[in-house]
Amino acid sequence: MSASNHDPNWEVTPSDVAELRKSGACELLLDVRTPDEVATSAIEGAEELPMQALPARVAEIEAFKDRKVVVFCHGGVRSLRVTEYLRQQGFTDVWSMQGGIDAWSSDVDPNVPRY
């Protein structure tokens, strides 16, 4: 998975994600970090699916193909790659959270530990 063809318009800010979650518009918040990273810091209600496992496990999220999905990682690089990959797999409404969980911690929820 490379981020070579990504569109910068595929990103949403952590504040946007918080609003989408509050309104119920974000149907899947997908955490693509490693299990060790998730153990360190997590966003409540997010589904965990490590980036390296995604190609083998994409069927697990197939039900969200035409629903709003927001992907996040630590800083936003892996999530942008996953966003591109999912769009290539036919997901129509998938977005990367700009700045990842690090930005979420500083901009939305300071109770989420930064690392």
C-alpha positions in Angstrom: 0.0 0.0 0.0 1.5 3.3 -1.0 0.1 6.8 -0.8 1.3 7.8 -4.2 -2.1 8.5 -5.8 -3.9 9.9 -2.9 -6.1 13.0 -3.1 -5.5 15.6 -0.3 -9.3 16.1 -0.2 -9.5 12.6 1.3 -8.6 14.0 4.7 -10.8 15.3 7.5 -9.7 17.0 10.6 -10.1 15.5 14.1 -12.7 18.2 14.9 -14.7 17.1 11.8 -14.5 13.5 12.9 -15.8 14.4 16.4 -18.8 16.2 14.8 -19.4 13.3 12.4 -19.4 10.9 15.4 -21.7 13.1 17.4 -24.2 13.3 14.6 -24.0 9.5 13.9 -22.7 10.2 10.3 -19.4 8.3 10.9 -20.5 4.7 10.8 -17.0 3.2 11.2 -14.0 4.7 12.9 -11.2 2.4 11.8 -7.9 2.3 13.8 -5.2 0.8 11.6 -2.3 1.0 14.2 -0.5 -2.0 15.6 -1.9 -3.8 18.7 0.9 -2.3 20.8 -0.1 1.2 19.8 -3.7 0.6 20.5 -2.8 -0.7 24.0 -1.0 2.6 24.6 -3.7 4.9 23.5 -7.2 4.4 21.9 -10.3 6.2 20.8 -13.4 4.7 22.4 -15.7 3.0 19.9 -13.0 2.6 17.2 -12.7 -0.8 15.4 -9.1 -2.1 15.3 -7.8 -3.5 12.1 -4.0 -3.2 11.7 -2.8 -1.9 8.3 -0.6 -4.9 7.7 -3.6 -7.3 8.2 -6.1 -5.3 6.1 -5.6 -7.0 2.7 -6.4 -10.4 4.3 -9.2 -9.0 6.5 -10.9 -6.4 4.3 -14.0 -8.6 4.0 -14.7 -7.9 7.7 -15.6 -4.3 6.9 -17.3 -5.0 3.5 -20.7 -4.0 5.0 -19.3 -0.4 5.2 -18.4 -0.2 1.4 -21.1 2.6 0.8 -21.1 4.1 4.3 -18.9 6.8 5.9 -15.7 5.3 7.1 -12.9 7.4 8.9 -9.5 5.8 9.1 -6.8 6.8 11.6 -3.3 5.9 12.7 -0.7 7.7 14.9 0.1 10.7 12.6 -2.0 10.3 9.5 0.4 8.6 7.0 -0.8 5.0 7.3 -4.4 6.1 7.4 -4.0 7.9 4.1 -2.5 4.8 2.5 -5.4 2.7 3.9 -7.9 5.3 2.6 -6.4 5.0 -0.9 -6.4 1.2 -0.7 -10.0 1.0 0.5 -11.1 3.4 -2.3 -9.3 1.1 -4.8 -11.4 -1.8 -3.3 -14.6 0.1 -4.1 -15.3 1.9 -0.8 -17.0 5.1 -1.8 -17.1 7.2 1.4 -13.8 6.6 3.2 -11.6 9.4 4.7 -8.3 9.7 6.6 -8.2 11.6 9.9 -5.5 14.2 9.4 -2.8 14.1 12.1 -4.1 10.8 13.5 -4.7 10.0 17.1 -1.9 12.4 18.0 -4.0 15.3 16.6 -7.2 13.8 18.2 -5.4 14.0 21.6 -4.4 17.6 21.2 -7.5 18.9 19.3 -10.5 16.9 20.6 -9.8 14.7 23.7 -6.8 15.5 25.9 -7.7 12.4 28.0 -6.4 10.2 25.1 -2.7 9.7 25.9 -0.2 11.0 23.4 2.9 8.9 22.6 
